Amino acid sequence: MSRPTRIATEAQQGYTFSRRAWLLGAAQIGVGTVLAGRMSWLAIAENEHYKLLSESNRINMTLIPPRRGWLVDRHGHAIADNRTDFRVDLIPDRVVDKDRTLAALRELLALTDEDMLRISEDLKQAAGFQPVKVAENVGWERFAAVQVRQPELPGVAPTRGFARHYPAGAAVAHLTGYVGSASAEQYKETKNPLLVTPGFKLGKDGLEKTLEDELRGKPGAKRIEVTARGKLVAELSTRPDQPGQTQRLTIDAGLQEYAARRLGTNSGSAVVFDCLTGEMLCMVSMPAYDPNSFSDGISHLEWKMLSADDHVPLMNKVTQGLYPPGSTVKPMNGLALLEAGVDPNERVFCGGALRVGTGVFHCHKRRGHGAIDLRGAIAQSCDIYFYEMVRRLGYDRIAPVAKAVGLGEKYDLPFATQRYGTVPDSAWKERKYKTKWTVADSLNASIGQGYVLANPMQLAVMAMRIGSGKLLQPSLLMDKVARNAPPLPFSEDNLRIVREGMWQVVNGGGTGGASRLYLPGIELAAKTGTAQVRRITMAERRSGVLNNAQLPFKLRDHALFICFAPADNPRYAAGIVLEHNGHTVRNLDTPMIGRDIMTYLFDKEKALKALAQVEPTWGGDIRTRMAAQEAAYRAATEAPAPAQAAATETDAPAPTRAPAVEQATDASNAAQEATVSDIANGAGPASVGTTEPSDTQ
Amino acid sequence: MSGFSIVPAPVARLPWRMLLLVIGIATFGLVILYSAAGGNVRPWALSQGIRFFVFLAGALVISRLPENFWRQVALPGYALFVLLLFAVELLGAVRGGSQRWLDLGFIRLQPSELMKPMIVLACARFYEMLPPNETRRFGGIWPPALLIGLPAGLVMLQPDLGTALMITAGGLTVMFLAGVPLRLFVGGALALAVAAPLAVNFLLHDYQRNRVLIFMDPESDPLGTGYHISQSKIAIGSGGISGKGFLNGTQSHLDYLPEGHTDFVFATMAEEWGVLGGLFIIIGYLMVIRWGVNVGVQAQSRFAKLTAAGLATTIFFYVAINLAMVMGLAPVVGIPLPLVSFGGSAQMTVFLCLGILMSIDRDNRREKNW
């Protein structure tokens, strides 16, 4: 290939051309082969991959929210079910004239300015085929009106969906909780597209929240073909939803509603257990919000009203209310004394007061009970007997028994939050306050005051365990009932003596005579209790202790009650706590409420008849009273037209998480803590005041 | 390969094998355009079909012209189109923005398009006039380099990278066939490998540079320019061996594939006809191109040899660059698939090439027969 010497001739040129043309042809075939190979690689080897990409381009899924599993009671009656919900959505892609459509919808559905603003915001962000919510829980009339005009309003989709429904309303609020649209954070966490599907609701509180996984079900899907610009081309197959599992509770829906009504205007709670199995038959905390309206999204006004209410309707008092159990611990004390070897027939003289060190501890009966034995002390709720006996033995002998019967215990129940209170002893105080346990601490604890705090469920468990003599575990889900509970580690004789004392409370001239059952052959065993939430000064004591009725609501005593029946062979046990009840109205006080709830279990008709007589005097049933309260509140706050009230529907914060609820719960527990710190300063209610009303019986 | 002429008539003397292939490819193209319009002859298939017959007739008319006509027209024609390129550039400067065509009233003439065959004619004519012993010398290299560089540069200014590349490639092909030393091509390729990254960085327009960069990594820009390549690969890949069936392509019908009737028509085809349809087009074109190269091999004059092989290779560049582009092997440079893509310019160029090839073929046979 030496340049200068090589001289091309025409012949050589022809030869070069042929060779190079052949080379060129070969190269062209080579390139052609590469292209064919590349195409085959894409279309054959990678076919599956690209097919998938092509399909995911083409097909979009619109989820159909699954029907939520029902919550049913022990007999199969619905506690939470799904009712047909008429809703109207807008499919942006099919809308022809947006302004005209929105104007028509506004008129047809009576939408507010806020609604319109939300809809146009949603429309801006929505992909073309993804439905945008216009209104849910639409009345049949309006829904029908939209349906009639649907042909001239393309893009408007009136759909029948399902919405959560709680037939008993507020009566089950704190049991079931409620449902609501997923929050933005929840969606960000999981990126689950179901969470932002219109009409989908998830559990926000109570069982709805803790059983979310079981109740949710699997969404159905509508597959649609769309163009690159999101335009809907065709609807393909639809996969039906798979409803969530029905959850059967141990609750008796009838009893639950009855107890809720029977609590009347009280701020209180009632828990009933089956003494054979530990099944929870009712769990009521009243007043409560209406979970139906909560699930639809509540108004600001309603929310404000609920959080301002001093009866704390947003708080589940059963698991989160902590109260000094007061005299309801006395049967448990008695059991502990017997277990420690105290002779049940030994008498202690009650002269109305006991001097310990520098302090004077009073009995609720100022004149004293005279010489009194253990059964009598339970029946009469004599403070001095227990002061004296616990002073001798020390509270450290009592605390283990308190724990054994269920105080201070956290149960395995499907609730997100349980406040389980305190059973104090010397080691606990050493740990918590770095101070020595004093005799005064023992005496305060012996009458269920001082450091002792319990929630209403624990009180009911205590009644159940003492009544049955078994270490029953409370249960709420039918498939989690723990049968074959072992016996309590106490002598059956001692338990019998305590039960006799509790029988006397009702039937032997004790403090709970008002709770006597008017049922042939069935007797109630019970214990009353009063928990003071304020100090009574020596000055007040001298001039006469103020009557509870004279005090503002927040300063009145709590009323407590535990019971079981039949007394000779316990079948049911209950615990009732009424906040700031003050024993002011007889038919709203614990003994009569306890009596009626227990009566319901044996004779429904009789119990309902009794309720029918008194309920009208409280202003009607729960719904009537709630409606009246809301109307009054609305009038008082001069709500600026329902427009404001109906705004900001969807994002009502979850009550248990909301600060307002925390505050409500804390505030109501703050009273207890205040007394606790008083006690820590050596001025316990026992040393200065009474714990038992002298007017009950 | 010219067939034996059994019937002694001008019709029988036509290269029927090639023509049938071309008609086959173009008809397949019409079927694809019919599908791309959602099963409608409008707006594309009908006008494309009419144009096809007009251009085919034109090519047959041109094929009657003697080889010598092309020899005479080569250099003046080249000069004319360079002037037109200048005109376009000036008009573009006046009107603002990039302009590629001249509006002559009855037709929009795109001079850069016709420059593709013209550069082949001009270079072939140059080497015919060049004394054989000059071919390997500097004197045989710089004039064609200038012939190529001038129009390529003007087209580059429009800016139209794809066409500039094709003009350059067409000219270089003729230089290669004429016998310019191989080491220059090897050296040039090496130099290009070094210079290309620099050119990408400094010479190209932003949108061109983007296309090149995105070609390297289409997924980096799934919604912008890379979207074209990604969607095209999905269309081809999802077609499988025999495709989704006529009128069943979802990528094209649901608008996921952009330019599905023009530059990316091959992807539209591949989705519905699969690898089998693709092989038909690739093999069909290779046979047409092979026929063209063979016309060159059998031609007597140096001009005819270089022209025929050069024009055949020009058609090859169209097809190869377009297919490489839609399969994600080359950047998106806007080269259509002739006879199949909707649009007149490329079709006209290809039929001009085929017409000249047929006219050379005719001369070849006449000489053989005589």
Interface residues (C-beta under 8 A of the other chain):
Chain A: M1 R3 R6 I7 A8 T9 E10 Q12 Q13 G14 T16 F17 S18 R20 A21 L24 G25 Q28 I29 V31 G32 V34 L35 A36 R38 M39 S40 L42 A43 I44 E46 N47 H49 Y50 K51 L53 S54 E55 N57 R58 E225 V226 T227 A228 R229 V233
Chain B: P132 N133 T135 R136 T173 F176 L177 A178 G179 P181 R183 Q231 K233 I234 A235 I236 G237 S238 G239 G240 I241 T250 Q251 L254 D255 Y256 A270 E271 G274 V275 G278 L279 I282 I283 Y285 L286 I289 R290 V293 G296 V297 R302 K305 L306 A309 T313 F316 A320 L323 A324 M327 L329
